[in-house]
Amino acid sequence: MLTLAGTLITAAAIYVPRPEARQAWWNSRIVVAPLVIAACATTLFLLFRAGHLPPTHINGFSLLAIPGGLERMLRSRERTQPEPLI
């Protein structure tokens, strides 16, 4: 349940504006995040209804959440200063 909740929160965090984070891509805001939120909500509903989920579903959601969180954590290249070579 915690993996699904974490994935849902990670997908919903795209709508929280943060000045230090890179702006989300258009397709992430309009297509990907709503699909992930709907999939998480549906799976949470099925979890509460059936009482269990296969481990492969949980692993899939955890793998889905990792790149979304990492992408938002990385700063954009145009705002960062290049490191000196020497």
C-alpha positions in Angstrom: 0.0 0.0 0.0 2.9 2.4 0.8 4.4 1.9 -2.7 1.1 2.8 -4.3 0.6 5.8 -2.1 4.2 6.9 -2.8 3.7 6.6 -6.6 0.4 8.5 -6.4 2.1 11.3 -4.4 5.0 11.4 -6.8 2.7 11.7 -9.8 0.6 14.4 -8.1 3.7 16.4 -7.1 4.0 17.5 -10.7 1.2 19.9 -10.1 2.9 21.6 -7.1 5.0 24.5 -8.4 8.6 24.6 -7.1 10.9 27.3 -8.4 14.1 25.3 -7.9 12.7 22.3 -9.8 12.7 22.0 -13.5 9.3 22.7 -15.1 7.3 19.6 -16.1 6.9 18.7 -19.7 3.5 19.3 -21.3 2.9 15.6 -22.0 3.8 14.8 -18.4 1.2 17.2 -17.0 -1.6 16.5 -19.4 -1.2 12.7 -20.2 1.3 10.8 -18.0 0.5 12.1 -14.5 -3.3 11.7 -14.8 -2.8 8.2 -16.1 -0.5 7.3 -13.2 -2.8 8.9 -10.7 -5.8 7.0 -12.1 -3.9 3.7 -12.2 -2.8 4.1 -8.6 -6.3 5.1 -7.4 -7.8 2.1 -9.2 -5.2 -0.3 -7.9 -5.6 1.0 -4.3 -9.4 0.4 -4.7 -8.7 -3.1 -5.9 -6.3 -3.7 -3.1 -8.9 -2.7 -0.5 -11.5 -4.7 -2.2 -9.6 -7.9 -2.8 -7.1 -7.6 0.1 -4.0 -8.5 -1.8 -2.1 -7.7 -5.0 0.5 -9.7 -6.9 4.1 -8.6 -6.1 4.7 -7.9 -9.8 2.1 -5.2 -9.7 3.8 -3.6 -6.7 7.2 -3.8 -8.3 5.8 -2.2 -11.5 4.5 0.7 -9.6 7.7 1.2 -7.7 9.7 1.2 -11.0 7.2 3.7 -12.4 7.7 6.1 -9.5 11.5 6.1 -9.5 12.1 7.9 -12.8 9.3 10.4 -12.1 10.9 11.5 -8.8 14.4 11.5 -10.1 13.4 13.6 -13.2 11.9 16.3 -11.0 14.8 16.3 -8.5 17.4 17.0 -11.1 18.0 20.7 -11.9 17.7 21.9 -15.4 20.9 22.2 -17.4 20.3 25.8 -18.4 20.1 27.0 -14.8 23.2 25.2 -13.5 26.7 26.5 -13.9 29.2 24.2 -15.6 31.9 22.9 -13.4 35.4 24.2 -14.1 37.8 21.7 -15.7 40.7 22.7 -13.6 
